[in-house]
Amino acid sequence: MGRTEPSSGFSRAVRWLGVDAQPWRSAWAGPAFLLASPLLVASLFVLPLPWLLTLTGVALVTFMSIYAAIRTRYQLRDQIDQAAMHREYARDMEERSRADPVTGLSNRVGFEHDVARMIEDLSLGTKLVVMWVDLHRFIETNNSLGHAVGDQVLQEAAERLRQNVPENAALSRFASDEFVVAVHVPSVEKAQQIANAMRDALAQPYRIKGHRIESGSMIGVAALPDDAISQKNLLQAADLALYHAKASGPNEVRFFHDSMTRTLARKKEIEAELRAAIQRDELSIFFQPIFDLRTGRIRCFEALVRWFHPEKGELYPDEFIPVAEETGLIITLGNWITRQAAKAATSWPEHVTLAVNLSPVQIKAPGAALGILAAVRDAGLAPSRLELELTENLFLEDDEHTSAFINILTEEGIHFSLDDFGTGYSSLAYINRHPFRTIKVDRSFVSGVNAGTCSEAIIRAVAEMGRTLDMEIVAEGLETIDQVHSVRAAGCTLGQGYYFSRAVPDFTAAMLLAQEQCRLDEVSSGTVHPIGPDPMQKRAG
């Protein structure tokens, strides 16, 4: 049962007059009645009772009506104020939902809203250009120096972008290390100028908390209506252009082209087929021998992967290795190559070593050194018989991480060689800093179109350095006997190339070693004459 409120004299009087007193009950109802009391008292002595009662009722109703109007006004004002506060709160929440908390730029939601408006405002003869920016090596900086430094890098990058885009441009942070710019331009040339300005600004080093951070960027550009007719397709085209910019390396700007779509489709196809090829054992390891230029004996085999597709025939490494690197599949593939090659090498004589190329992507992967060690141990090959080939560009991108990788494996007895020497920056600091046992002079100095007197001088200088540092110097790309004589005279100790042998299957490599051993046995037994001072006769086709 509900609770019954106690009845007061005021309530009974108002109900006696036929008025519902409940709406008027409040702290102000009593004072209103008291204000009317003097008039009622005076009326008792002047007016007849019926008039007195009528006057009293009118007075009370009038006072209650005034009070109700005033109260209603304040209630409406409170409701209006609350509605305004809620609208302001909703507007603030909407703005926050469209903003990036680190840089203060708009996020993906806010950017898409801005682009939709810019498409509506696009005038005849004007292009809407989207530029997708990726910061180079930001993830490494964030992981190694901490999120606080990473956030400052993002804030500084955002400020540099603000300073190099038009005022009417929409600027957004899309992902952890990606920014997107949308701007109206009169021509593609203007878009190129803006993209170049952003690239140059982001290429400058960052100085944060005592750290000098080298970064750079890759930028993909697409325009509406040239490359797309909708917002969704425009962003997809810019993203695809960025994909190609990343493949080209840091500080690259790429504009979308129709061929990129076909190229991406081809790469997706290769990726899917390569994953299946590893499972179906369609890949094979071939071995190219490296000869001692003094004795003519095989000192090493370099392992090279080959893919024999059941329908498309042989696919060259230049076609599928870049796809494997871009997709991260190179990590699995690289460890598989090392393991398979090491298994083959266990049947070779102890003095014959194995050389395996490593991808920078594979080296940067977590646990890369452990993956190599596991592959060698599974194969049963002594670590001292394995030599890993690294390129100079690897040290430019991540010298600290690479140094740790080299140190771990060097302690286990694995050796390292510097491959394609002369094609990069050829800094002697790398040779001084890292324990390389071998330097491989790039084939362009031996058999390239520019090979000549200058190249010979460079080879002599490298060979002299190798002699001083007790390092082996390998001349790559040897195709003629004259080239063999030339590099040997220059001081190279090892040679590799088609003159000696192409890359061959493991059973052919074993046959070459067996033939060599038979020849040595014949020499030792006196059946044939000992090897002379010029043993470099052609070994295999």
Order of alpha helices (4+ residues) and beta strands (2+ residues): alpha-alpha-alpha-alpha-beta-alpha-alpha-beta-beta-alpha-beta-beta-beta-alpha-beta-alpha-beta-beta-beta-alpha-alpha-beta-alpha-alpha-beta-alpha-beta-alpha-beta-alpha-beta-alpha-beta-alpha
